[in-house]
Amino acid sequence: MPLLDIRNLSIDINTSQGKLRIVDKASLAINEGSIHAFIGESGSGKSLIAKVILGIHEDNWIVTADRMYLGTTDLTLLSKSERRKIMGNEISMIFQHPKSYLDPTKKIYYQVKEALTNTSIIERLMHTKKYNKKSATRQRIKELFHRVGIQNDVTIMSSYPHELSEGICQKIMIAMAIGNNPRILIADEPTTAMDAETQAQIFRLLYKLNQLHKMTILLMSNNFASIRDISDHITLIYSGQTVESGTYKQITKNPLHPYTQAMIKTIVAFDEGVEHKSLLYTLPGNLPSSSEIPIGCRLGPRCPIAQKKCVEDPEQVNYKGHLIRCHFIKLEQSKYANTPKYK
C-alpha cells in the first residue's frame, strides 16, 4: 500500500472567464521509504498538486479526487484545522527560492525554533541528556544543521537570511522541514536558480536523508537529467495530466509515452561526444496557457504521433505497474508486446 495514494485528482479554478480545469485526473502513488520524481515543464501543475496535498490551496479551487490518502488517512475528509495538524508533522514541504520563505526580520535560530512543533522530540532530549528546554531546543537545532551539512551552526543560528547564501538558506529550509520527523517530504524544485555545485549538494543531501533515515521524498523538478538517477520511481506530468509513471528502470529503459521519450532525448550525453555547435533536441511548440488548454490529450498539438483520435481524452492503462496515458502506445516495440492491458 502506498504511503501517499492519489487517484484521478482534478483541480478546477473559477475565473472571470469561467471554470478552468488546471489539473485533469492526475494520479500519484508514492511508496514509503522511496524517492519519487515528479517531472514536468514549469507550469505543468506540480506545485498546484503539492498545495492540494498540504491543503494550502486557494478557496476558489474546486478539488475532486477518487482517492487521496496519506497512509490510512483520507485527506479529502479532513477539516482545515485537522489538516494543519498534519502539516509539518506528517507532511513537510521545501519550496523553491528559500529566501522568500524566511522572515528577513528574524534570526535563523528563532525561525527554526518556531518550526519545531513536535514537542516530544525536545522532551526526549530533556529527559535523556538532562537539558533544560532552551538548551534542548538549541541542541536539536544543532543536530538538524549537522544532518543537512551545516557545520558552523553557532554563526548560522545568529544570522539573518540576507547574510547567508541561497544554498545555505535552502539547507535551513530542509532542516526546518525534517525537524518534526515527517512521514513524507515534498521538495518543489528545491534547486531553482542555484549554481551547478549547490544543486549537486542539495540533491546529495536529499539522497542521503532517504538512504540513511528512510525518509520518503516527493521530488519535483523540470529537469529530467538532474533527478532521474537518484529516484526509485518517476512520474511525468504535462499540462495538468500525468502521462506516464513507473519505476526508474521502466521509465529510463522502456519509455512509451511521446512526452517521456522527448524528455529523455533532451539529455545531453557528453561521454558519447557532442558535435560542436550542434542543435540540441527540443519538443516543438510551447506548453499551453491555462486559458488555451486543448481538449482531449493535452500534448496533442506538440505530439509527433498525434492523430484525430487525440481530441478524445485518453484513458490511463497499466502494464505491470507501468502507467501510460496515450491512445497510440507502440507495444510491439516494447517488452509488453504480449501483455494484456488492465486498469
C-alpha positions, 0 to 999 in steps of 0.5 A: 500500500502506498504511503501517499495514494492519489487517484484521478485528482482534478483541480478546477479554478473559477475565473472571470472567464469561467471554470478552468480545469488546471489539473485533469485526473492526475494520479500519484502513488508514492511508496514509503521509504522511496524517492519519487520524481515528479517531472514536468515543464514549469507550469505543468501543475506540480506545485498546484498538486503539492498545495492540494496535498498540504491543503494550502490551496486557494478557496476558489479551487474546486478539488475532486479526487477518487482517492487521496490518502496519506497512509490510512488517512483520507485527506479529502475528509479532513477539516482545515484545522485537522489538516494543519495538524498534519502539516509539518508533522506528517507532511513537510514541504521545501519550496523553491527560492528559500529566501522568500520563505524566511522572515528577513526580520528574524534570526535563523535560530528563532525561525527554526525554533518556531518550526519545531512543533513536535514537542516530544522530540525536545522532551526526549532530549530533556529527559535523556541528556538532562537539558533544560528546554532552551538548551534542548531546543538549541541542541536539536537545532544543532543536530538538524544543521549537522544532518543537512551539512551545516557545520558552523551552526553557532554563526548560522543560528545568529544570522539573518537570511540576507547574510547567508547564501541561497544554498545555505538558506535552502539547507535551513529550509530542509532542516526546518522541514525534517525537524518534526520527523515527517512521514513524507517530504515534498521538495518543489524544485528545491534547486531553482536558480542555484549554481551547478555545485549547490544543486549537486549538494542539495540533491546529495543531501536529499539522497542521503536523508532517504538512504540513511533515515528512510525518509520518503521524498516527493521530488519535483523538478523540470529537469529530467537529467538532474533527478532521474538517477537518484529516484526509485520511481518517476512520474511525468506530468504535462499540462495538468495530466500525468502521462506516464509513471513507473519505476526508474528502470521502466521509465529510463529503459522502456519509455512509451509515452511521446512526452517521456521519450522527448524528455529523455532525448533532451539529455545531453550525453557528453561521454558519447561526444557532442558535435560542436555547435550542434542543435540540441533536441527540443519538443516543438511548440510551447506548453499551453496557457491555462486559458488555451488548454486543448481538449482531449490529450493535452500534448496533442498539438506538440505530439509527433504521433498525434492523430484525430483520435487525440481530441478524445481524452485518453484513458490511463492503462497499466502494464505491470505497474507501468502507467501510460496515458496515450491512445497510440502506445507502440507495444510491439516495440516494447517488452509488453508486446504480449501483455494484456492491458488492465486498469 
